Amino acid sequence: MRKSFVTLLAAFTLPTAVNASVPYVYLNAGTMGENESVNECVEIATREMKIAGFTKIIDSYIGENNKKEATIIADHSSRPATITYRCAEDMKVWAFGISAIDNDDAYNSYKDMSNAFGK
């Protein structure tokens, strides 16, 4: 069973003139199951991402030098938000970060992902 051990919320704000180029970022991470492989982690991540609305996969790859690490990058289907999901079998951890220029888009996408967690 996967467990979420840390939820980090970070909103970076600068003066209004620069806000358009600085995204809001919401992060979450946890531990993989004891016998969970990187492929199982990617399968779980993909399923959760689809439930949360991150259906436009931009890139997905296994580590070039370490086949026990994988990354998935996807855009949300109805919001201008992007997720990067990382699995690391050798460290038994997973993590994802959601970013968007608008805080509401980033936060609502993060809530969607949190609601999809474990489904």
C-alpha positions in Angstrom: 0.0 0.0 0.0 1.4 3.4 -1.0 1.5 6.1 1.7 1.7 9.8 1.3 4.3 11.0 3.7 4.7 14.6 2.7 2.5 17.2 1.1 4.2 20.4 0.2 2.3 23.4 -1.1 4.3 26.2 -2.5 3.0 29.3 -4.2 5.7 31.6 -5.6 4.6 35.2 -6.0 6.4 38.1 -7.3 5.3 41.6 -8.2 2.4 41.7 -10.6 4.6 42.5 -13.7 6.4 39.2 -13.3 3.6 37.0 -12.1 2.7 35.8 -15.7 6.0 34.0 -16.0 6.2 32.4 -12.5 4.1 29.3 -12.0 2.4 28.1 -8.8 3.7 24.7 -7.8 2.0 22.0 -5.7 4.0 19.0 -4.7 3.3 15.6 -3.1 5.5 12.6 -2.4 5.3 9.2 -0.7 6.7 5.7 -0.4 6.1 2.9 -2.8 4.9 -0.5 -1.6 7.6 -2.8 -0.4 7.5 -5.0 -3.4 6.3 -2.4 -5.9 8.3 -2.2 -9.1 8.9 1.0 -11.2 6.5 -0.5 -13.8 3.8 -0.9 -11.2 4.4 2.6 -9.9 4.0 4.0 -13.5 0.8 2.0 -14.0 -0.6 3.4 -10.7 0.5 6.9 -11.6 -1.0 6.8 -15.1 -4.3 5.5 -13.7 -4.4 8.2 -11.0 -3.4 10.9 -13.5 -6.2 9.9 -15.9 -8.8 10.0 -13.1 -7.5 13.5 -12.1 -7.9 14.7 -15.7 -4.2 14.6 -16.8 -4.9 12.8 -20.0 -2.6 14.6 -22.5 0.7 12.7 -22.0 3.6 14.8 -23.2 6.4 12.4 -22.4 7.0 9.2 -20.5 10.3 7.5 -20.1 12.4 5.1 -18.0 15.7 6.4 -16.8 18.5 6.0 -19.4 21.2 5.0 -16.9 18.9 3.6 -14.2 16.0 1.4 -15.3 14.5 1.6 -11.9 13.4 5.2 -12.3 10.7 6.6 -14.5 9.0 10.0 -15.3 5.7 10.9 -16.8 4.8 14.4 -17.9 1.2 15.3 -18.8 -1.1 18.2 -19.4 -4.6 18.5 -17.8 -7.4 18.0 -20.2 -9.4 21.1 -19.2 -7.0 23.4 -17.4 -3.7 25.0 -18.3 -1.8 22.8 -15.7 1.0 20.3 -16.1 2.0 17.4 -13.9 5.4 15.7 -13.6 5.2 12.3 -11.9 8.4 10.5 -10.8 8.9 6.9 -9.6 12.2 5.7 -8.1 12.2 2.0 -7.3 15.6 1.9 -5.8 14.6 4.5 -3.2 11.0 3.2 -3.0 9.5 6.7 -3.4 7.2 8.5 -5.8 6.6 12.2 -6.2 4.6 14.5 -8.4 4.5 18.2 -9.0 1.7 20.2 -10.5 2.3 23.6 -12.0 0.2 26.3 -13.6 0.5 30.1 -14.1 -2.9 30.6 -12.3 -3.0 29.5 -8.6 -6.6 28.3 -9.0 -5.7 26.1 -11.9 -2.7 24.7 -10.0 -4.6 24.1 -6.8 -7.8 22.6 -8.3 -5.6 20.3 -10.4 -3.7 19.3 -7.2 -7.1 18.6 -5.4 -8.2 16.5 -8.4 -4.9 14.5 -8.1 -5.3 14.1 -4.3 -8.8 12.9 -4.8 -7.6 10.3 -7.3 -4.9 9.1 -4.9 -5.2 5.3 -4.3 -8.1 4.7 -6.7 
